[in-house]
Amino acid sequence: MEYTTGGRLEVRVSPEDVGKRVSVRTRTGPEEPKAAFTDTVGVLTSWSEGTLHVTRRDGRSVALREEALVAGKVVPATPARRRGVPAAGAYELQRVAARGWPAVETAALGEWTLRASPVRAAAAREGARPAPREGFTSRANSVLPLGDPGAPLDEVLRYVEGWYAERGLPARFQVTTGHAGTDEMLAAALDARGWTAERHTLMRTGALAPLADRAPDARVRLDRRVSAAWLRAYGRTGDAGAPAGPGGGAGRGSGPGPGSGSGPGSGSGSGSDDAVRATATRVLSGGPSVWFATVPGEADGDGPPAAIGRCVVDGRWAGFSAVEVAPAHRRRGLAGAVMAELARTALAEGASAAYLQVETENAAARALYDGLGFADHHAYHYRRAPRN
């Protein structure tokens, strides 16, 4: 059935359009002539009992009353092609990003990938089994659901929860939205089952060459191996898969980097710290071609770094993460210098495009990356299993 209204506005959507991207207008105020309206664009994930649910680009679901509809239509997926950036689907880019931030352990479930990078604290007494703790970053401790798991969803969820429980970790999904063929339907299904949405993040892309279009900066040192000083500066104790602003007020734990959870330097004891650093080193050092950038805090190289960054090169893509500037050294162009040197190296290895992740709510970082030529490609967020 198709609903229509008088006048110029028409509701050209119906329950048969579930799963399609739609644009709908609903009345949120009194009747004419002082009615207020709201426009919602996203994937129509359900329509039943007089209520529509539309999942927006950022993964958030909106419930709309059927009687409030005044206009609506099916719309095409957001175009992805931008000048200087190769066309890529959301799944393709998520696979690239996963290779650039590899989990310690993975397992296939149909076309889905289960990822775990648990951190085990030191045992309280000799011979005791080390206690599990939150893993290193959400990205490295979540399901990447790109395709068909090969079984009914409820059966799959039971398996997923058991797999993570065996590793002392909460079950999480990384759910991709806001692009053609992404997972709005899965997001709605998890929402209906009580899985909590957290850490809404944007995947952003841009041309690589403009990042390197500045004079070389001798302050930036590049290395293939992550140093102890770099890890201490990174100091991620919890975050969200979100980058923050290179040099623009972003602080520890907020630079471009996927995930939350434990970070090097977190924990209360040296044994715990060592466990975190060991897991972090495995994840951070993984990837096809990884580079670490450091700007020493002192001229002689002693003391904590003034700025750090990481880049992983994978074919045509260069992924930036962990671009962080110490508070005492901000607003001196160090983040831009770090990204420029990493970009130059990536260009030399054949890359032509860049990607990074930034939290949706981090307006300062988004504005900064806008200035560097980055634009939104798609969104993703995490879904955490309900606590029993």
C-alpha positions as CSV (number, residue, x, y, z in Angstrom):
1,M,0.0,0.0,0.0
2,E,1.2,3.5,-0.8
3,Y,0.1,6.5,1.2
4,T,-0.6,9.8,-0.5
5,T,-1.6,13.2,0.8
6,G,-3.3,16.1,-0.9
7,G,-1.4,19.0,-2.4
8,R,2.2,18.8,-3.6
9,L,3.6,16.5,-0.9
10,E,3.3,12.8,-1.3
11,V,4.3,9.8,0.8
12,R,5.8,7.4,-1.8
13,V,7.1,4.9,0.7
14,S,5.4,1.8,2.1
15,P,6.2,-1.3,4.3
16,E,7.5,-3.0,1.1
17,D,10.4,-0.5,1.1
18,V,11.9,-1.9,4.3
19,G,15.7,-2.2,3.7
20,K,15.9,0.7,1.3
21,R,17.3,4.2,1.9
22,V,14.5,6.7,2.3
23,S,13.9,10.4,2.9
24,V,10.7,11.1,5.0
25,R,9.1,14.3,6.4
26,T,7.0,14.1,9.5
27,R,4.8,16.6,11.3
28,T,6.2,17.4,14.8
29,G,3.9,20.3,15.7
30,P,0.2,21.1,15.4
31,E,-1.8,21.1,12.2
32,E,-1.5,23.8,9.6
33,P,-0.9,26.7,9.4
34,K,1.7,26.5,12.2
35,A,2.9,22.9,11.8
36,A,6.5,22.1,12.4
37,F,8.2,19.4,10.3
38,T,11.3,17.2,10.6
39,D,13.2,15.5,7.7
40,T,14.8,12.1,8.3
41,V,17.1,10.3,5.9
42,G,18.3,6.8,6.4
43,V,17.5,3.1,5.9
44,L,13.9,2.1,6.6
45,T,14.6,-0.9,8.9
46,S,11.0,-1.7,10.0
47,W,7.4,-0.6,9.6
48,S,4.8,-2.2,11.9
49,E,1.9,-1.3,14.2
50,G,1.8,2.3,12.9
51,T,5.5,3.0,13.5
52,L,8.4,3.4,11.1
53,H,12.0,2.9,12.2
54,V,14.7,4.7,10.2
55,T,18.4,4.1,10.9
56,R,20.4,7.2,10.1
57,R,23.9,7.5,8.6
58,D,25.4,7.6,12.1
59,G,23.7,4.3,13.1
60,R,21.1,5.9,15.4
61,S,17.5,4.6,14.9
62,V,14.6,7.1,14.8
63,A,11.0,6.0,15.5
64,L,8.4,7.9,13.4
65,R,4.6,7.7,13.7
66,E,2.8,6.7,10.5
67,E,0.1,9.2,11.0
68,A,2.7,12.0,11.2
69,L,4.0,11.3,7.7
70,V,3.5,14.1,5.2
71,A,6.1,13.2,2.6
72,G,8.5,10.4,1.7
73,K,10.4,8.7,-1.1
74,V,13.1,6.1,-1.7
75,V,16.4,7.8,-2.4
76,P,19.7,6.4,-3.9
77,A,22.7,5.6,-1.8
78,T,25.1,8.4,-1.0
79,P,27.7,8.7,-3.8
80,A,31.2,7.8,-2.7
81,R,33.4,9.1,-5.5
82,R,35.5,12.2,-4.8
83,R,38.2,13.8,-6.8
84,G,41.6,12.4,-5.8
85,V,40.1,9.6,-3.8
86,P,39.6,6.2,-5.4
87,A,36.0,4.8,-5.4
88,A,35.6,2.3,-2.6
89,G,32.7,0.6,-0.9
90,A,32.3,0.7,2.9
91,Y,33.1,-3.0,3.2
92,E,36.3,-2.6,1.1
93,L,37.5,0.2,3.3
94,Q,36.6,-1.6,6.5
95,R,38.7,-4.6,5.4
96,V,41.6,-2.3,4.7
97,A,41.2,-0.7,8.1
98,A,41.0,-4.1,9.8
99,R,44.3,-5.1,8.1
100,G,45.8,-1.9,9.4
101,W,44.7,-2.5,13.0
102,P,45.0,-6.3,13.2
103,A,43.7,-8.2,16.2
104,V,45.9,-10.7,18.1
105,E,43.4,-13.5,17.4
106,T,40.7,-13.8,14.7
107,A,38.1,-16.4,13.8
108,A,35.8,-16.7,10.8
109,L,32.0,-17.1,11.2
110,G,30.8,-17.3,7.6
111,E,31.7,-13.9,6.1
112,W,32.0,-12.3,9.6
113,T,35.3,-12.0,11.4
114,L,35.6,-12.3,15.2
115,R,38.5,-10.4,16.6
116,A,40.1,-10.5,20.1
117,S,43.1,-8.8,21.6
118,P,42.7,-9.5,25.3
119,V,45.0,-8.1,28.0
120,R,45.6,-10.3,31.0
121,A,46.7,-8.7,34.2
122,A,49.5,-10.3,36.2
123,A,48.3,-13.1,38.5
124,A,47.6,-12.1,42.1
125,R,49.6,-15.1,43.4
126,E,52.1,-17.5,41.9
127,G,50.5,-20.2,39.8
128,A,47.2,-18.4,39.5
129,R,45.6,-18.0,36.1
130,P,46.0,-14.3,34.9
131,A,42.8,-12.4,35.2
132,P,41.3,-11.2,31.9
133,R,40.6,-7.5,31.5
134,E,39.2,-5.3,28.8
135,G,41.0,-5.8,25.5
136,F,43.1,-3.3,23.7
137,T,40.8,-1.1,21.6
138,S,37.2,-1.9,20.5
139,R,38.2,-2.4,16.9
140,A,40.6,-5.3,17.8
141,N,38.0,-6.8,20.2
142,S,34.8,-6.8,18.1
143,V,33.0,-8.7,15.4
144,L,33.4,-7.3,11.9
145,P,30.1,-8.4,10.2
146,L,30.8,-7.9,6.5
147,G,28.4,-10.2,4.7
148,D,26.5,-13.4,5.7
149,P,27.4,-15.3,8.9
150,G,25.8,-18.5,7.5
151,A,23.3,-19.1,10.3
152,P,20.2,-17.4,11.9
153,L,21.0,-14.3,13.8
154,D,20.0,-15.5,17.3
155,E,22.1,-18.6,16.9
156,V,25.0,-16.5,15.7
157,L,24.7,-14.1,18.7
158,R,24.8,-17.0,21.2
159,Y,28.0,-18.2,19.5
160,V,29.5,-14.8,19.5
161,E,28.8,-14.2,23.2
162,G,30.3,-17.5,24.1
163,W,33.4,-17.0,22.0
164,Y,34.1,-13.6,23.7
165,A,33.2,-15.0,27.2
166,E,35.9,-17.7,26.7
167,R,38.4,-14.9,26.3
168,G,37.1,-12.8,29.2
169,L,35.8,-10.1,26.9
170,P,32.4,-8.5,26.4
171,A,30.8,-9.3,23.1
172,R,30.8,-6.4,20.7
173,F,29.9,-5.7,17.0
174,Q,31.4,-3.0,14.9
175,V,28.4,-2.0,12.8
176,T,28.9,-0.1,9.5
177,T,26.2,2.4,8.4
178,G,25.7,5.4,6.1
179,H,26.8,3.9,2.8
180,A,25.4,1.7,0.1
181,G,24.9,-1.9,1.3
182,T,25.8,-1.3,4.9
183,D,24.4,-2.8,8.1
184,E,21.4,-0.7,9.2
185,M,19.3,-3.8,9.3
186,L,21.7,-5.5,11.6
187,A,21.9,-2.4,13.8
188,A,18.1,-2.4,14.1
189,A,18.1,-6.1,14.9
190,L,20.8,-5.7,17.6
191,D,18.9,-2.7,19.0
192,A,15.8,-4.7,19.3
193,R,17.7,-7.4,21.3
194,G,19.1,-4.9,23.8
195,W,22.6,-4.5,22.4
196,T,23.8,-1.0,23.5
197,A,25.1,1.4,20.9
198,E,28.4,3.2,21.8
199,R,31.2,5.1,20.3
200,H,29.7,6.5,17.1
201,T,32.5,7.2,14.7
202,L,33.1,8.5,11.1
203,M,35.4,6.9,8.6
204,R,36.9,9.8,6.6
205,T,38.9,9.7,3.4
206,G,41.0,12.2,1.5
207,A,43.7,12.5,-1.1
208,L,47.2,11.7,0.2
209,A,49.4,14.1,-1.8
210,P,48.1,17.4,-0.3
211,L,49.0,16.2,3.1
212,A,52.7,16.0,2.1
213,D,52.6,19.4,0.4
214,R,54.8,21.2,2.9
215,A,58.5,21.5,3.6
216,P,60.2,18.5,5.2
217,D,60.4,18.9,9.0
218,A,63.6,17.6,10.6
219,R,61.9,17.4,13.9
220,V,59.9,14.3,12.9
221,R,61.7,11.0,13.2
222,L,60.3,7.9,11.5
223,D,60.8,4.3,12.6
224,R,59.6,0.9,11.6
225,R,59.4,-0.2,15.3
226,V,57.4,1.3,18.1
227,S,59.6,2.6,20.9
228,A,58.9,2.5,24.6
229,A,58.8,6.3,24.6
230,W,56.2,6.3,21.8
231,L,54.0,3.8,23.7
232,R,54.2,5.9,26.9
233,A,53.1,9.0,24.9
234,Y,50.3,7.1,23.3
235,G,49.1,6.1,26.8
236,R,45.6,5.0,25.6
237,T,43.5,4.1,28.6
238,G,40.1,4.3,27.0
239,D,38.8,6.1,24.0
240,A,36.6,5.2,21.3
241,G,37.9,4.6,18.0
242,A,38.1,8.1,17.4
243,P,40.8,10.4,16.3
244,A,41.1,13.7,17.5
245,G,42.6,16.7,16.3
246,P,46.1,16.8,15.3
247,G,47.5,19.5,17.4
248,G,44.2,21.3,17.8
249,G,43.6,20.5,21.4
250,A,43.4,16.8,21.1
251,G,45.0,15.1,24.0
252,R,46.1,11.7,25.2
253,G,43.7,9.0,24.2
254,S,41.9,11.1,21.6
255,G,44.0,11.0,18.5
256,P,43.1,9.2,15.4
257,G,42.9,5.6,16.5
258,P,40.3,2.8,16.4
259,G,38.8,1.6,19.5
260,S,38.5,1.7,23.2
261,G,39.6,-0.3,26.0
262,S,43.0,-0.7,27.7
263,G,45.9,1.2,26.5
264,P,49.6,1.1,27.1
265,G,50.3,2.7,30.4
266,S,46.9,1.9,31.8
267,G,46.5,-0.3,34.8
268,S,47.6,-0.1,38.4
269,G,50.6,-2.3,38.5
270,S,53.8,-2.8,36.5
271,G,52.7,-6.4,35.6
272,S,49.4,-5.1,34.3
273,D,51.2,-2.3,32.4
274,D,53.6,-4.8,30.8
275,A,50.6,-6.9,29.7
276,V,48.9,-3.9,28.1
277,R,52.1,-2.8,26.3
278,A,52.7,-6.3,25.0
279,T,49.2,-6.5,23.5
280,A,49.4,-3.0,22.2
281,T,52.7,-3.6,20.5
282,R,51.3,-6.6,18.6
283,V,48.3,-4.6,17.4
284,L,50.1,-1.4,16.6
285,S,53.0,-3.2,14.8
286,G,50.7,-5.2,12.6
287,G,49.7,-4.3,9.1
288,P,51.2,-4.5,5.7
289,S,53.7,-1.6,6.1
290,V,53.7,0.3,9.4
291,W,55.5,3.6,10.2
292,F,55.8,5.3,13.6
293,A,56.5,9.0,13.8
294,T,58.0,10.8,16.9
295,V,58.8,14.4,17.6
296,P,61.2,14.5,20.6
297,G,60.2,16.7,23.4
298,E,63.7,17.9,24.0
299,A,66.5,18.8,21.6
300,D,68.7,15.9,22.9
301,G,65.8,13.5,22.5
302,D,65.4,12.9,26.3
303,G,62.0,13.3,27.9
304,P,58.6,12.4,26.6
305,P,57.8,13.0,22.9
306,A,56.1,16.2,21.9
307,A,54.1,14.5,19.3
308,I,53.5,11.0,17.8
309,G,51.7,9.4,14.9
310,R,51.2,6.1,13.1
311,C,50.6,5.3,9.5
312,V,50.0,1.9,7.8
313,V,50.3,1.6,4.0
314,D,48.2,-1.0,2.2
315,G,48.3,-0.7,-1.5
316,R,46.6,2.6,-2.6
317,W,45.5,3.4,1.0
318,A,47.4,5.0,3.9
319,G,45.7,4.8,7.3
320,F,46.5,7.4,9.9
321,S,46.1,6.8,13.6
322,A,47.4,7.8,17.0
323,V,48.3,11.4,15.9
324,E,48.7,13.0,19.3
325,V,50.4,16.1,20.6
326,A,51.4,16.6,24.2
327,P,49.5,19.5,25.9
328,A,52.6,21.7,26.3
329,H,53.5,21.5,22.6
330,R,50.1,22.1,21.0
331,R,49.3,24.8,18.4
332,R,52.8,24.6,16.9
333,G,52.0,22.7,13.8
334,L,53.4,19.4,15.1
335,A,50.4,17.3,14.1
336,G,50.5,18.6,10.6
337,A,54.2,18.0,10.4
338,V,53.8,14.4,11.7
339,M,51.1,13.7,9.1
340,A,53.1,15.3,6.3
341,E,56.2,13.1,6.9
342,L,54.1,10.0,7.2
343,A,52.2,11.0,4.0
344,R,55.5,11.5,2.1
345,T,56.6,8.0,3.1
346,A,53.3,6.5,2.1
347,L,53.4,8.2,-1.3
348,A,56.9,6.8,-1.9
349,E,55.4,3.3,-1.3
350,G,52.7,3.9,-3.9
351,A,49.7,5.0,-1.8
352,S,47.5,7.7,-3.2
353,A,44.6,8.1,-0.7
354,A,44.3,8.4,3.1
355,Y,41.7,7.3,5.7
356,L,41.3,7.9,9.4
357,Q,38.5,7.6,12.0
358,V,37.1,10.4,14.1
359,E,34.3,10.4,16.7
360,T,31.1,11.9,15.5
361,E,30.9,14.3,18.5
362,N,34.5,15.5,18.2
363,A,33.6,18.7,16.3
364,A,37.1,20.2,16.7
365,A,38.8,17.2,15.1
366,R,36.3,17.1,12.3
367,A,36.9,20.7,11.5
368,L,40.6,20.2,11.5
369,Y,40.4,17.2,9.1
370,D,38.0,19.2,6.9
371,G,40.9,21.7,6.5
372,L,43.2,18.8,5.5
373,G,40.8,17.7,2.8
374,F,39.1,14.8,4.5
375,A,35.4,14.1,4.0
376,D,33.0,11.5,5.5
377,H,32.9,8.2,3.7
378,H,30.7,6.2,6.0
379,A,29.9,5.8,9.7
380,Y,30.2,3.0,12.2
381,H,29.5,2.4,15.9
382,Y,29.9,-0.5,18.3
383,R,27.1,-2.6,19.8
384,R,27.7,-4.2,23.1
385,A,25.9,-7.3,24.4
386,P,23.4,-6.7,27.2
387,R,24.8,-7.4,30.6
388,N,23.2,-10.4,32.2
